[in-house]
Amino acid sequence: AAVLPGVEGAAGAVVAADELAEGGHARVGHSDVAKLREAAEDARRWDSKYGGGDWRSSMVPECLRVDAAPLLLGSYSDEVGRALFGATAELTRLAGWMAFDTGQQEAAQRYYIQALRLARAAADVPLGGYVLASMSLQATYRGFADEGVDLAQAALERNRGLATARTMSFFRLVEARAHAKAGDATAAGAALKAAEGWLERSRDGDADPSWLGFYSYDRFAADAAECYRDLKAPRQVRRFTEQALSRPTEEYVRSHGLRLVVSAVAELESGNLDAACAAGARAVEVAGRISSARTTEYVRDLLHRLEPYGDEPRVAELRERARPLLSAPA
């Protein structure tokens, strides 16, 4: 089949109209799809290590335009076509995530909507759920917690009986983040308990999707810490942050920086100003090594929380350390 039934709209989401008009009809095979999946895997590593604004990460939209778009215009079997649309959906979701990380919220939403169409064309329900979960995290981060809850629950409902235990755990964790942002401690606690339960039921031999490779117990702990930060429960934040900070720092640099800020906030709310400033200083150092507007905003929020202690020399020193980071162009 040249094009799978019902995917013209999905293809058009990635391929511009003029390119559709001029498109060729090269035969697409599994090796072509494998190259796209490899590009997505590389991009995931770059994003975690260098941030969404790094030049390596910014190559993803170009990969979509130069590599994926011509393949979508080719001819392929139904099996290859579904795999092709799935790989392109992964890349498009990544482009959205990187736009979100660099503060380009509208661009992120456009990419996410495209990724949903592509995942639907691929008949990949878990991947579609992952896109919805990404949209939920964006909505929650921007303060639209109710929308975040709805998106996470949509991911869950569509995947009951389809997704692996680890995948369902992540979707429940994303739901917990939204409930916590809304200030609903009961719902957040229930979602966290369910997420942990799903994670405990997961096994190494499960057919987990490649895009879920980042998710393990320490990622669960990191997001649980953020939930309790939003619920103003510093003791719980400290408990989960200690576990979360055990994650390898060189592979997940941005995550490490975010967790250090969460740890600093918990120390501050527990009355430990020295420990808060120490964790904050480490977070500033990490944030300075990557290109992530989201990480910078976390640091900015920490400094805002420290304003009542502005006369303290250690706070003034931290603010001075952060000055180059906060004054750098976005």
Secondary structure in CASP SS format (residue, H / E / C, confidence):
PFRMAT SS
TARGET T0000
AUTHOR 0000-0000-0000
METHOD secondary structure of the structure
MODEL  1
A C 1.00
A C 1.00
V C 1.00
L C 1.00
P C 1.00
G C 1.00
V C 1.00
E H 1.00
G H 1.00
A H 1.00
A H 1.00
G H 1.00
A H 1.00
V H 1.00
V C 1.00
A C 1.00
A H 1.00
D H 1.00
E H 1.00
L H 1.00
A H 1.00
E H 1.00
G C 1.00
G C 1.00
H C 1.00
A C 1.00
R E 1.00
V C 1.00
G C 1.00
H H 1.00
S H 1.00
D H 1.00
V H 1.00
A H 1.00
K H 1.00
L H 1.00
R H 1.00
E H 1.00
A H 1.00
A H 1.00
E H 1.00
D H 1.00
A H 1.00
R H 1.00
R H 1.00
W H 1.00
D H 1.00
S H 1.00
K H 1.00
Y H 1.00
G C 1.00
G C 1.00
G C 1.00
D C 1.00
W C 1.00
R C 1.00
S C 1.00
S C 1.00
M H 1.00
V H 1.00
P H 1.00
E H 1.00
C H 1.00
L H 1.00
R H 1.00
V H 1.00
D H 1.00
A H 1.00
A H 1.00
P H 1.00
L H 1.00
L H 1.00
L C 1.00
G C 1.00
S E 1.00
Y C 1.00
S C 1.00
D H 1.00
E H 1.00
V H 1.00
G H 1.00
R H 1.00
A H 1.00
L H 1.00
F H 1.00
G H 1.00
A H 1.00
T H 1.00
A H 1.00
E H 1.00
L H 1.00
T H 1.00
R H 1.00
L H 1.00
A H 1.00
G H 1.00
W H 1.00
M H 1.00
A H 1.00
F H 1.00
D H 1.00
T C 1.00
G C 1.00
Q C 1.00
Q H 1.00
E H 1.00
A H 1.00
A H 1.00
Q H 1.00
R H 1.00
Y H 1.00
Y H 1.00
I H 1.00
Q H 1.00
A H 1.00
L H 1.00
R H 1.00
L H 1.00
A H 1.00
R H 1.00
A H 1.00
A C 1.00
A C 1.00
D C 1.00
V H 1.00
P H 1.00
L H 1.00
G H 1.00
G H 1.00
Y H 1.00
V H 1.00
L H 1.00
A H 1.00
S H 1.00
M H 1.00
S H 1.00
L H 1.00
Q H 1.00
A H 1.00
T H 1.00
Y H 1.00
R C 1.00
G C 1.00
F C 1.00
A H 1.00
D H 1.00
E H 1.00
G H 1.00
V H 1.00
D H 1.00
L H 1.00
A H 1.00
Q H 1.00
A H 1.00
A H 1.00
L H 1.00
E H 1.00
R H 1.00
N H 1.00
R C 1.00
G C 1.00
L C 1.00
A C 1.00
T C 1.00
A H 1.00
R H 1.00
T H 1.00
M H 1.00
S H 1.00
F H 1.00
F H 1.00
R H 1.00
L H 1.00
V H 1.00
E H 1.00
A H 1.00
R H 1.00
A H 1.00
H H 1.00
A H 1.00
K H 1.00
A C 1.00
G C 1.00
D C 1.00
A H 1.00
T H 1.00
A H 1.00
A H 1.00
G H 1.00
A H 1.00
A H 1.00
L H 1.00
K H 1.00
A H 1.00
A H 1.00
E H 1.00
G H 1.00
W H 1.00
L H 1.00
E H 1.00
R H 1.00
S C 1.00
R C 1.00
D C 1.00
G C 1.00
D C 1.00
A C 1.00
D C 1.00
P C 1.00
S H 1.00
W H 1.00
L H 1.00
G C 1.00
F C 1.00
Y C 1.00
S C 1.00
Y H 1.00
D H 1.00
R H 1.00
F H 1.00
A H 1.00
A H 1.00
D H 1.00
A H 1.00
A H 1.00
E H 1.00
C H 1.00
Y H 1.00
R H 1.00
D H 1.00
L C 1.00
K C 1.00
A C 1.00
P H 1.00
R H 1.00
Q H 1.00
V H 1.00
R H 1.00
R H 1.00
F H 1.00
T H 1.00
E H 1.00
Q H 1.00
A H 1.00
L C 1.00
S C 1.00
R C 1.00
P C 1.00
T C 1.00
E C 1.00
E C 1.00
Y C 1.00
V H 1.00
R H 1.00
S H 1.00
H H 1.00
G H 1.00
L H 1.00
R H 1.00
L H 1.00
V H 1.00
V H 1.00
S H 1.00
A H 1.00
V H 1.00
A H 1.00
E H 1.00
L H 1.00
E H 1.00
S C 1.00
G C 1.00
N C 1.00
L H 1.00
D H 1.00
A H 1.00
A H 1.00
C H 1.00
A H 1.00
A H 1.00
G H 1.00
A H 1.00
R H 1.00
A H 1.00
V H 1.00
E H 1.00
V H 1.00
A H 1.00
G C 1.00
R C 1.00
I C 1.00
S C 1.00
S C 1.00
A H 1.00
R H 1.00
T H 1.00
T H 1.00
E H 1.00
Y H 1.00
V H 1.00
R H 1.00
D H 1.00
L H 1.00
L H 1.00
H H 1.00
R H 1.00
L C 1.00
E H 1.00
P H 1.00
Y H 1.00
G C 1.00
D C 1.00
E C 1.00
P H 1.00
R H 1.00
V H 1.00
A H 1.00
E H 1.00
L H 1.00
R H 1.00
E H 1.00
R H 1.00
A H 1.00
R H 1.00
P H 1.00
L H 1.00
L H 1.00
S H 1.00
A C 1.00
P C 1.00
A C 1.00
END
